[in-house]
Structure formats: C-alpha cells, structure tokens
Amino acid sequence: MKQIYFVLSAVFLMFTVAVSAQDTIQVYGCTDILALNYDSLATVNDGSCEYSTTDTISTGIPGCMDVLALNYDSLATVSDGSCEYSTTD
C-alpha cells in the first residue's frame, strides 16, 4: 500500500492507494540509446528522438568536457566552449 499525502488550505488529508505489481507508471520520452536526447527514465518511446545530421564519428560529439563544470557532458568528445561554472565562492 502506498500512502499519498496532500496539504490543501492547511487541511491535512491522507489517501491510501493500493498499487499492485501489475501497475506501472508510463514515462514518455526517447528510448533510443543512440539518440541525442535519449531519456534513461522513459519507458514508452513517444517519437521525440533526435539524431545528429552530421557524422559524429569523424567530427566528434561537441559539449563541455571539463568534469568540474556544472554542465559536464560525459558523452562529449570535442570541447565546444560551453562549460558553465558556479559563480559562488
């Protein structure tokens, strides 16, 4: 049994929802691991997959390659100068 809690106008409500093993949550997105916008959480392919129009084998995959950057891209093979860093000290 899963319990779901809602707070509405300072009134505390509790609902109990029975979830069986057959119930699954469907997450729509791109399920093709070769696509640029692959979504590892997606369980249903919604047709949104995007693919490179260039040959990434010869040109590389552009992105931020600095592991210290906020937007580090582990798939990038060519640094494109897009790295972003925290501005706090």
MOPAC internal coordinates of N, CA, C and O (Angstrom, degrees):
PM7 1SCF
backbone

  N    0.0000 0     0.00 0     0.00 0    0    0    0
  C    1.4464 1     0.00 0     0.00 0    1    0    0
  C    1.5192 1   109.48 1     0.00 0    2    1    0
  O    1.2310 1   120.35 1   -49.21 1    3    2    1
  N    1.3043 1   116.94 1   130.79 1    3    2    1
  C    1.4537 1   121.36 1   174.34 1    5    3    2
  C    1.5110 1   108.15 1  -102.63 1    6    5    3
  O    1.2310 1   120.85 1   -40.72 1    7    6    5
  N    1.3069 1   115.98 1   139.28 1    7    6    5
  C    1.4488 1   119.81 1   176.07 1    9    7    6
  C    1.5161 1   108.53 1  -107.35 1   10    9    7
  O    1.2310 1   121.11 1   -48.84 1   11   10    9
  N    1.3093 1   115.48 1   131.16 1   11   10    9
  C    1.4606 1   121.95 1   179.20 1   13   11   10
  C    1.5178 1   107.54 1  -116.00 1   14   13   11
  O    1.2310 1   120.50 1   -51.63 1   15   14   13
  N    1.3165 1   116.66 1   128.37 1   15   14   13
  C    1.4514 1   121.80 1  -177.47 1   17   15   14
  C    1.5286 1   110.06 1  -110.62 1   18   17   15
  O    1.2310 1   120.29 1   -41.85 1   19   18   17
  N    1.2974 1   117.05 1   138.15 1   19   18   17
  C    1.4507 1   123.04 1   176.45 1   21   19   18
  C    1.5250 1   108.84 1  -126.87 1   22   21   19
  O    1.2310 1   120.28 1   -39.06 1   23   22   21
  N    1.3097 1   117.07 1   140.94 1   23   22   21
  C    1.4594 1   121.02 1   173.03 1   25   23   22
  C    1.5159 1   106.56 1  -115.93 1   26   25   23
  O    1.2310 1   120.90 1   -59.26 1   27   26   25
  N    1.3239 1   115.88 1   120.74 1   27   26   25
  C    1.4570 1   121.06 1  -175.23 1   29   27   26
  C    1.5190 1   108.46 1  -134.58 1   30   29   27
  O    1.2310 1   120.75 1   -66.14 1   31   30   29
  N    1.3016 1   116.18 1   113.86 1   31   30   29
  C    1.4644 1   121.72 1   178.58 1   33   31   30
  C    1.5276 1   111.46 1    52.50 1   34   33   31
  O    1.2310 1   120.79 1  -132.57 1   35   34   33
  N    1.3033 1   116.09 1    47.43 1   35   34   33
  C    1.4587 1   123.48 1   176.84 1   37   35   34
  C    1.5244 1   112.99 1    63.95 1   38   37   35
  O    1.2310 1   120.00 1  -165.26 1   39   38   37
  N    1.3279 1   117.60 1    14.74 1   39   38   37
  C    1.4597 1   121.80 1   175.82 1   41   39   38
  C    1.5193 1   106.74 1  -105.93 1   42   41   39
  O    1.2310 1   120.53 1   -52.91 1   43   42   41
  N    1.3100 1   116.60 1   127.09 1   43   42   41
  C    1.4556 1   121.19 1  -177.02 1   45   43   42
  C    1.5286 1   108.81 1   -92.87 1   46   45   43
  O    1.2310 1   120.99 1   -60.03 1   47   46   45
  N    1.3365 1   115.71 1   119.97 1   47   46   45
  C    1.4627 1   121.00 1   179.85 1   49   47   46
  C    1.5171 1   108.81 1  -117.26 1   50   49   47
  O    1.2310 1   120.28 1   -34.85 1   51   50   49
  N    1.3245 1   117.07 1   145.15 1   51   50   49
  C    1.4544 1   120.26 1   176.65 1   53   51   50
  C    1.5206 1   108.55 1  -127.92 1   54   53   51
  O    1.2310 1   121.18 1   -51.56 1   55   54   53
  N    1.3384 1   115.36 1   128.44 1   55   54   53
  C    1.4448 1   121.50 1   176.47 1   57   55   54
  C    1.5186 1   108.22 1  -117.50 1   58   57   55
  O    1.2310 1   120.61 1   -40.17 1   59   58   57
  N    1.3048 1   116.45 1   139.83 1   59   58   57
  C    1.4522 1   120.78 1   175.10 1   61   59   58
  C    1.5179 1   107.38 1  -108.36 1   62   61   59
  O    1.2310 1   120.92 1   -52.25 1   63   62   61
  N    1.3325 1   115.84 1   127.75 1   63   62   61
  C    1.4518 1   121.27 1  -178.05 1   65   63   62
  C    1.5165 1   107.88 1  -119.87 1   66   65   63
  O    1.2310 1   120.57 1   -53.70 1   67   66   65
  N    1.3055 1   116.51 1   126.30 1   67   66   65
  C    1.4638 1   120.61 1   176.86 1   69   67   66
  C    1.5172 1   108.36 1   -84.94 1   70   69   67
  O    1.2310 1   120.76 1   -54.52 1   71   70   69
  N    1.3197 1   116.15 1   125.48 1   71   70   69
  C    1.4573 1   121.68 1   179.31 1   73   71   70
  C    1.5143 1   107.59 1  -120.98 1   74   73   71
  O    1.2310 1   121.04 1   -58.62 1   75   74   73
  N    1.3228 1   115.61 1   121.38 1   75   74   73
  C    1.4629 1   118.84 1  -179.77 1   77   75   74
  C    1.5211 1   109.57 1   -95.47 1   78   77   75
  O    1.2310 1   120.84 1   -10.42 1   79   78   77
  N    1.3153 1   116.00 1   169.58 1   79   78   77
  C    1.4603 1   121.50 1   179.83 1   81   79   78
  C    1.5235 1   111.08 1   -65.17 1   82   81   79
  O    1.2310 1   120.16 1   158.55 1   83   82   81
  N    1.3287 1   117.30 1   -21.45 1   83   82   81
  C    1.4586 1   120.79 1  -179.54 1   85   83   82
  C    1.5269 1   111.57 1   -80.87 1   86   85   83
  O    1.2310 1   119.92 1   160.67 1   87   86   85
  N    1.3155 1   117.76 1   -19.33 1   87   86   85
  C    1.4651 1   121.20 1   178.66 1   89   87   86
  C    1.5194 1   109.27 1   -75.95 1   90   89   87
  O    1.2310 1   120.57 1   -52.60 1   91   90   89
  N    1.3087 1   116.51 1   127.40 1   91   90   89
  C    1.4588 1   120.24 1   176.52 1   93   91   90
  C    1.5126 1   108.94 1  -130.05 1   94   93   91
  O    1.2310 1   121.53 1   -31.60 1   95   94   93
  N    1.2877 1   114.68 1   148.40 1   95   94   93
  C    1.4597 1   120.38 1   176.66 1   97   95   94
  C    1.5127 1   107.07 1   -93.75 1   98   97   95
  O    1.2310 1   120.44 1   -53.71 1   99   98   97
  N    1.3145 1   116.77 1   126.29 1   99   98   97
  C    1.4485 1   121.11 1   179.57 1  101   99   98
  C    1.5256 1   109.27 1   -93.49 1  102  101   99
  O    1.2310 1   121.15 1   -53.88 1  103  102  101
  N    1.3102 1   115.40 1   126.12 1  103  102  101
  C    1.4621 1   121.70 1   177.79 1  105  103  102
  C    1.5197 1   106.92 1  -113.91 1  106  105  103
  O    1.2310 1   120.49 1   -63.49 1  107  106  105
  N    1.3246 1   116.67 1   116.51 1  107  106  105
  C    1.4517 1   121.86 1  -178.16 1  109  107  106
  C    1.5244 1   110.73 1   -85.47 1  110  109  107
  O    1.2310 1   120.88 1   -39.18 1  111  110  109
  N    1.3132 1   115.92 1   140.82 1  111  110  109
  C    1.4584 1   121.48 1   179.22 1  113  111  110
  C    1.5135 1   109.74 1   169.14 1  114  113  111
  O    1.2310 1   120.73 1    11.62 1  115  114  113
  N    1.3045 1   116.21 1  -168.38 1  115  114  113
  C    1.4587 1   122.26 1  -179.84 1  117  115  114
  C    1.5270 1   108.73 1   -86.87 1  118  117  115
  O    1.2310 1   120.37 1   -60.49 1  119  118  117
  N    1.3283 1   116.90 1   119.51 1  119  118  117
  C    1.4573 1   121.40 1  -177.89 1  121  119  118
  C    1.5323 1   112.84 1  -103.14 1  122  121  119
  O    1.2310 1   120.21 1  -176.33 1  123  122  121
  N    1.3282 1   117.20 1     3.67 1  123  122  121
  C    1.4683 1   120.86 1  -179.94 1  125  123  122
  C    1.5250 1   109.77 1   -86.94 1  126  125  123
  O    1.2310 1   120.48 1   -67.31 1  127  126  125
  N    1.3242 1   116.69 1   112.69 1  127  126  125
  C    1.4653 1   121.75 1  -176.63 1  129  127  126
  C    1.5330 1   112.51 1   -62.23 1  130  129  127
  O    1.2310 1   119.81 1   159.77 1  131  130  129
  N    1.3137 1   117.97 1   -20.23 1  131  130  129
  C    1.4625 1   121.39 1   179.54 1  133  131  130
  C    1.5284 1   112.82 1   -85.76 1  134  133  131
  O    1.2310 1   119.68 1   171.70 1  135  134  133
  N    1.3129 1   118.21 1    -8.30 1  135  134  133
  C    1.4614 1   121.85 1  -178.88 1  137  135  134
  C    1.5259 1   111.07 1   -79.17 1  138  137  135
  O    1.2310 1   120.87 1   -25.27 1  139  138  137
  N    1.3312 1   115.94 1   154.73 1  139  138  137
  C    1.4623 1   121.48 1   179.15 1  141  139  138
  C    1.5263 1   112.10 1   -65.47 1  142  141  139
  O    1.2310 1   120.43 1   146.71 1  143  142  141
  N    1.3216 1   116.79 1   -33.29 1  143  142  141
  C    1.4624 1   121.30 1  -176.58 1  145  143  142
  C    1.5267 1   111.78 1  -109.25 1  146  145  143
  O    1.2310 1   120.33 1  -143.80 1  147  146  145
  N    1.3261 1   116.97 1    36.20 1  147  146  145
  C    1.4651 1   122.16 1   177.51 1  149  147  146
  C    1.5277 1   110.34 1   -55.20 1  150  149  147
  O    1.2310 1   120.68 1   -45.63 1  151  150  149
  N    1.3228 1   116.31 1   134.37 1  151  150  149
  C    1.4629 1   121.78 1   179.80 1  153  151  150
  C    1.5244 1   108.19 1  -117.15 1  154  153  151
  O    1.2310 1   120.37 1   -72.34 1  155  154  153
  N    1.3203 1   116.90 1   107.66 1  155  154  153
  C    1.4673 1   121.07 1  -176.87 1  157  155  154
  C    1.5214 1   112.39 1   -65.74 1  158  157  155
  O    1.2310 1   119.78 1   162.68 1  159  158  157
  N    1.3328 1   118.02 1   -17.32 1  159  158  157
  C    1.4612 1   121.01 1   179.83 1  161  159  158
  C    1.5259 1   112.59 1   -89.97 1  162  161  159
  O    1.2310 1   120.38 1   166.13 1  163  162  161
  N    1.3214 1   116.88 1   -13.87 1  163  162  161
  C    1.4629 1   121.04 1  -177.81 1  165  163  162
  C    1.5213 1   110.58 1   -70.24 1  166  165  163
  O    1.2310 1   121.24 1   -42.01 1  167  166  165
  N    1.3321 1   115.23 1   137.99 1  167  166  165
  C    1.4625 1   120.92 1   176.83 1  169  167  166
  C    1.5270 1   111.49 1  -113.31 1  170  169  167
  O    1.2310 1   120.28 1   164.65 1  171  170  169
  N    1.3371 1   117.06 1   -15.35 1  171  170  169
  C    1.4629 1   122.15 1   179.31 1  173  171  170
  C    1.5192 1   108.33 1  -128.85 1  174  173  171
  O    1.2310 1   120.29 1   -57.33 1  175  174  173
  N    1.3256 1   117.04 1   122.67 1  175  174  173
  C    1.4594 1   120.91 1   179.04 1  177  175  174
  C    1.5262 1   108.62 1   -72.93 1  178  177  175
  O    1.2310 1   120.77 1   -58.10 1  179  178  177
  N    1.3410 1   116.13 1   121.90 1  179  178  177
  C    1.4637 1   120.83 1  -177.49 1  181  179  178
  C    1.5303 1   112.81 1  -100.45 1  182  181  179
  O    1.2310 1   120.18 1  -170.38 1  183  182  181
  N    1.3259 1   117.26 1     9.62 1  183  182  181
  C    1.4613 1   120.49 1   177.72 1  185  183  182
  C    1.5123 1   113.87 1    81.34 1  186  185  183
  O    1.2310 1   119.71 1  -167.97 1  187  186  185
  N    1.3193 1   118.16 1    12.03 1  187  186  185
  C    1.4614 1   121.16 1  -176.20 1  189  187  186
  C    1.5275 1   113.48 1   -92.85 1  190  189  187
  O    1.2310 1   119.65 1  -176.34 1  191  190  189
  N    1.3274 1   118.28 1     3.66 1  191  190  189
  C    1.4674 1   121.28 1  -176.89 1  193  191  190
  C    1.5253 1   111.46 1   -59.03 1  194  193  191
  O    1.2310 1   121.45 1   -42.35 1  195  194  193
  N    1.3298 1   114.83 1   137.65 1  195  194  193
  C    1.4591 1   121.41 1   179.39 1  197  195  194
  C    1.5243 1   108.10 1  -119.78 1  198  197  195
  O    1.2310 1   121.39 1   -40.10 1  199  198  197
  N    1.3297 1   114.94 1   139.90 1  199  198  197
  C    1.4538 1   120.33 1  -177.87 1  201  199  198
  C    1.5198 1   109.89 1  -124.02 1  202  201  199
  O    1.2310 1   120.82 1   -27.10 1  203  202  201
  N    1.3072 1   116.04 1   152.90 1  203  202  201
  C    1.4572 1   121.96 1   179.53 1  205  203  202
  C    1.5178 1   109.91 1   -67.88 1  206  205  203
  O    1.2310 1   120.89 1   -38.87 1  207  206  205
  N    1.3154 1   115.90 1   141.13 1  207  206  205
  C    1.4567 1   119.88 1   176.96 1  209  207  206
  C    1.5202 1   110.75 1   -95.41 1  210  209  207
  O    1.2310 1   120.63 1  -179.79 1  211  210  209
  N    1.3274 1   116.40 1     0.21 1  211  210  209
  C    1.4603 1   120.36 1   177.49 1  213  211  210
  C    1.5130 1   109.33 1  -115.25 1  214  213  211
  O    1.2310 1   120.63 1   -15.12 1  215  214  213
  N    1.2770 1   116.41 1   164.88 1  215  214  213
  C    1.4544 1   122.59 1   178.87 1  217  215  214
  C    1.5207 1   108.25 1   -80.81 1  218  217  215
  O    1.2310 1   120.22 1   -79.72 1  219  218  217
  N    1.3377 1   117.19 1   100.28 1  219  218  217
  C    1.4655 1   120.30 1  -176.23 1  221  219  218
  C    1.5220 1   112.40 1   -74.32 1  222  221  219
  O    1.2310 1   120.25 1   164.18 1  223  222  221
  N    1.3180 1   117.13 1   -15.82 1  223  222  221
  C    1.4619 1   119.23 1   178.07 1  225  223  222
  C    1.5207 1   109.86 1   -68.73 1  226  225  223
  O    1.2310 1   120.28 1   138.55 1  227  226  225
  N    1.3256 1   117.07 1   -41.45 1  227  226  225
  C    1.4635 1   118.95 1  -178.77 1  229  227  226
  C    1.5228 1   112.42 1   -89.93 1  230  229  227
  O    1.2310 1   119.70 1   152.11 1  231  230  229
  N    1.3350 1   118.18 1   -27.89 1  231  230  229
  C    1.4585 1   120.44 1  -177.31 1  233  231  230
  C    1.5188 1   112.66 1   -97.76 1  234  233  231
  O    1.2310 1   119.63 1   158.39 1  235  234  233
  N    1.3135 1   118.31 1   -21.61 1  235  234  233
  C    1.4541 1   122.21 1  -178.41 1  237  235  234
  C    1.5179 1   111.92 1    90.06 1  238  237  235
  O    1.2310 1   120.85 1    -7.21 1  239  238  237
  N    1.3000 1   115.98 1   172.79 1  239  238  237
  C    1.4637 1   122.56 1   179.09 1  241  239  238
  C    1.5179 1   107.46 1  -107.77 1  242  241  239
  O    1.2310 1   120.29 1   -67.55 1  243  242  241
  N    1.3420 1   117.06 1   112.45 1  243  242  241
  C    1.4635 1   120.01 1  -177.79 1  245  243  242
  C    1.5284 1   111.80 1   -72.22 1  246  245  243
  O    1.2310 1   121.10 1   -32.25 1  247  246  245
  N    1.3249 1   115.51 1   147.75 1  247  246  245
  C    1.4590 1   120.78 1   176.89 1  249  247  246
  C    1.5131 1   110.71 1   165.56 1  250  249  247
  O    1.2310 1   120.97 1     2.42 1  251  250  249
  N    1.3093 1   115.75 1  -177.58 1  251  250  249
  C    1.4589 1   121.63 1   179.38 1  253  251  250
  C    1.5227 1   108.58 1   -84.22 1  254  253  251
  O    1.2310 1   120.49 1   -57.57 1  255  254  253
  N    1.3210 1   116.67 1   122.43 1  255  254  253
  C    1.4627 1   121.45 1  -176.53 1  257  255  254
  C    1.5290 1   113.54 1  -104.53 1  258  257  255
  O    1.2310 1   120.22 1  -177.47 1  259  258  257
  N    1.3324 1   117.19 1     2.53 1  259  258  257
  C    1.4690 1   121.48 1  -179.13 1  261  259  258
  C    1.5312 1   109.35 1   -86.36 1  262  261  259
  O    1.2310 1   119.97 1   -66.65 1  263  262  261
  N    1.3223 1   117.66 1   113.35 1  263  262  261
  C    1.4694 1   121.59 1  -177.51 1  265  263  262
  C    1.5295 1   112.79 1   -63.38 1  266  265  263
  O    1.2310 1   119.68 1   163.56 1  267  266  265
  N    1.3126 1   118.21 1   -16.44 1  267  266  265
  C    1.4617 1   121.54 1   178.70 1  269  267  266
  C    1.5231 1   112.84 1   -86.95 1  270  269  267
  O    1.2310 1   120.26 1   170.76 1  271  270  269
  N    1.3237 1   117.11 1    -9.24 1  271  270  269
  C    1.4657 1   121.53 1  -178.33 1  273  271  270
  C    1.5224 1   110.58 1   -78.97 1  274  273  271
  O    1.2310 1   120.61 1   -25.55 1  275  274  273
  N    1.3296 1   116.44 1   154.45 1  275  274  273
  C    1.4596 1   122.32 1   178.97 1  277  275  274
  C    1.5243 1   111.66 1   -66.25 1  278  277  275
  O    1.2310 1   120.66 1   148.23 1  279  278  277
  N    1.3174 1   116.34 1   -31.77 1  279  278  277
  C    1.4679 1   120.94 1  -176.22 1  281  279  278
  C    1.5222 1   112.16 1  -110.44 1  282  281  279
  O    1.2310 1   120.31 1  -144.14 1  283  282  281
  N    1.3247 1   117.02 1    35.86 1  283  282  281
  C    1.4657 1   122.00 1   177.82 1  285  283  282
  C    1.5267 1   110.17 1   -54.62 1  286  285  283
  O    1.2310 1   120.69 1   -46.37 1  287  286  285
  N    1.3307 1   116.28 1   133.63 1  287  286  285
  C    1.4565 1   122.00 1   179.90 1  289  287  286
  C    1.5227 1   108.52 1  -116.42 1  290  289  287
  O    1.2310 1   120.41 1   -72.40 1  291  290  289
  N    1.3231 1   116.83 1   107.60 1  291  290  289
  C    1.4638 1   121.27 1  -177.09 1  293  291  290
  C    1.5204 1   112.66 1   -67.35 1  294  293  291
  O    1.2310 1   120.22 1   163.70 1  295  294  293
  N    1.3228 1   117.19 1   -16.30 1  295  294  293
  C    1.4659 1   120.53 1   179.57 1  297  295  294
  C    1.5237 1   112.73 1   -90.53 1  298  297  295
  O    1.2310 1   120.25 1   167.10 1  299  298  297
  N    1.3298 1   117.14 1   -12.90 1  299  298  297
  C    1.4668 1   120.71 1  -176.71 1  301  299  298
  C    1.5258 1   110.76 1   -67.55 1  302  301  299
  O    1.2310 1   121.66 1   -40.31 1  303  302  301
  N    1.3377 1   114.43 1   139.69 1  303  302  301
  C    1.4661 1   120.79 1   176.78 1  305  303  302
  C    1.5206 1   111.04 1  -119.58 1  306  305  303
  O    1.2310 1   120.20 1   171.01 1  307  306  305
  N    1.3449 1   117.23 1    -8.99 1  307  306  305
  C    1.4629 1   122.90 1   178.57 1  309  307  306
  C    1.5263 1   107.97 1  -134.67 1  310  309  307
  O    1.2310 1   120.13 1   -56.89 1  311  310  309
  N    1.3277 1   117.35 1   123.11 1  311  310  309
  C    1.4545 1   120.55 1   178.97 1  313  311  310
  C    1.5229 1   109.64 1   -70.51 1  314  313  311
  O    1.2310 1   120.75 1   -52.27 1  315  314  313
  N    1.3436 1   116.17 1   127.73 1  315  314  313
  C    1.4689 1   119.92 1  -178.80 1  317  315  314
  C    1.5298 1   112.79 1  -108.70 1  318  317  315
  O    1.2310 1   120.07 1  -170.26 1  319  318  317
  N    1.3273 1   117.47 1     9.74 1  319  318  317
  C    1.4651 1   120.59 1   177.82 1  321  319  318
  C    1.5141 1   114.25 1    75.84 1  322  321  319
  O    1.2310 1   119.74 1  -163.26 1  323  322  321
  N    1.3256 1   118.10 1    16.74 1  323  322  321
  C    1.4675 1   120.64 1  -175.87 1  325  323  322
  C    1.5241 1   113.79 1   -95.83 1  326  325  323
  O    1.2310 1   119.53 1  -174.44 1  327  326  325
  N    1.3126 1   118.51 1     5.56 1  327  326  325
  C    1.4744 1   120.81 1  -176.52 1  329  327  326
  C    1.5236 1   111.51 1   -60.21 1  330  329  327
  O    1.2310 1   121.58 1   -41.31 1  331  330  329
  N    1.3374 1   114.58 1   138.69 1  331  330  329
  C    1.4637 1   122.20 1   179.17 1  333  331  330
  C    1.5243 1   108.04 1  -121.45 1  334  333  331
  O    1.2310 1   121.12 1   -39.05 1  335  334  333
  N    1.3328 1   115.46 1   140.95 1  335  334  333
  C    1.4600 1   121.05 1  -176.43 1  337  335  334
  C    1.5082 1   110.16 1  -126.01 1  338  337  335
  O    1.2310 1   120.38 1   -24.65 1  339  338  337
  N    1.3315 1   116.88 1   155.35 1  339  338  337
  C    1.4490 1   122.45 1   177.72 1  341  339  338
  C    1.5287 1   108.57 1   -67.00 1  342  341  339
  O    1.2310 1   120.79 1   -38.14 1  343  342  341
  N    1.3300 1   116.09 1   141.86 1  343  342  341
  C    1.4506 1   120.70 1   179.64 1  345  343  342
  C    1.5192 1   111.73 1  -100.12 1  346  345  343
  O    1.2310 1   119.71 1  -178.12 1  347  346  345
  N    1.3365 1   118.15 1     1.88 1  347  346  345
  C    1.4673 1   120.82 1   178.45 1  349  347  346
  C    1.5168 1   109.36 1   -85.89 1  350  349  347
  O    1.2310 1   121.10 1   -27.87 1  351  350  349
  N    1.3121 1   115.51 1   152.13 1  351  350  349
  C    1.4625 1   120.81 1  -179.85 1  353  351  350
  C    1.4909 1   112.00 1   -91.66 1  354  353  351
  O    1.2310 1   120.10 1   180.00 1  355  354  353

